[in-house]
Amino acid sequence: MGELGLTGVIFPETIRRRGMGYVEYVTVIEENRARLCSIGLSVAAHNSLCTNHIYQYASESHKQKYVTPLAKGEKLGAWGLTERVPDQTPQE
C-alpha cells in the first residue's frame, strides 16, 4: 500500500505529493475491503486512527517526525484503545 501511495491518501500534497482526498480514500478502503476485509481495515486504521490523529493534534516537530514517514508508507501505524473500568466497590 505504501508503494502505491495509499498510506497517505488523506494528507495534503505537501506531505504525500498526491492529489487525493476523502473520496479516493473511501474508494481505496472499499476496493480493498471487497477483496480482503483486513486490508481495508488496516488502511483505514493507518490513515485515520493513527496518522490523522498525529496530523491533527501533534506539534509541528512530531508531525515532521512521524506523519511524513507514515504517509509515505515507510512506517506502519496502529492505534490502541483502552477503557477505564469503573471501580465496582459500592459507595457509602
N, C-alpha and C positions, 0 to 999 in steps of 0.2 A: 504494500500500500504506500509505503514511503517513496519508493521509486516512481510510482505513478502520480505522486503529489497529492494523495488522498488523505494524508495525515495532517494536513493544514488547510483543508478546504475553506473553512470559515474565517480565516485570518486575512488581513489586508495584504495587498500585493507587496508592500514594503517588507513584510516578513516572509511570505511564501513565494512571492513573484508569480502568482497565478491569479487570474481574474475571475475567481469563482465566489459564490456566496451560498446562502442557505438553500436556495432551490437546488443547486448542484449537490450540496451536502445531503439533502434528503434523498436525492436520486442515487447517490453513492450508497447510502445506507440501505435503501430499498432493493437495489440491484444485488448487493452482497447478501442481504437477508434472504432474498429469494433463492439463492444458491446454497448458502450455509449461514444459518442464523447467528452462530457465534462470531463470524467475521463481521457481519453488520453491527452487532452489539459492541464488538471490540473497537471498531472505527468510531462509533458513536461515543463510547466511554473515553477514548483517547482524545477526540476533538472537543467534546462538550464538557464532560465532567472533570477531566484533568487539565488539559491545556487551556481551555477557555476560562476556568476559574483563576488560573495563574495570570492569564492575559488581562482579565477584568480587574483583579484586586491586588496584584503584587506590585512591588516597587519597580521602577524602571530597570534597576540593575538585575533584579530577579527575572524580569521579563526577558532581558537580553540573554541571561544565562540559561534559562530553561525553555522559554517559548520558542525561540528560534530553532534549536535542535529538535524539539518535539514536532514543530510544524513541518520541518524538512524531512521528518522520518528517520532522523539519526538516533533518536531515543524513542522509547515506547512509554506512553503514560498510562497510569492507572488511577483509580480512585477508591478510597476506603471510607466506609461509613460505620460508625459505632453509635449505639444508642445507650443512653444512661438508663439503667434500670432503677426505677424509684425504690426508695427504701420501703420495705414491706413491714417494717416494725410499726405496730399501732401507736398512734399519737395519744398522749394522755392529756 
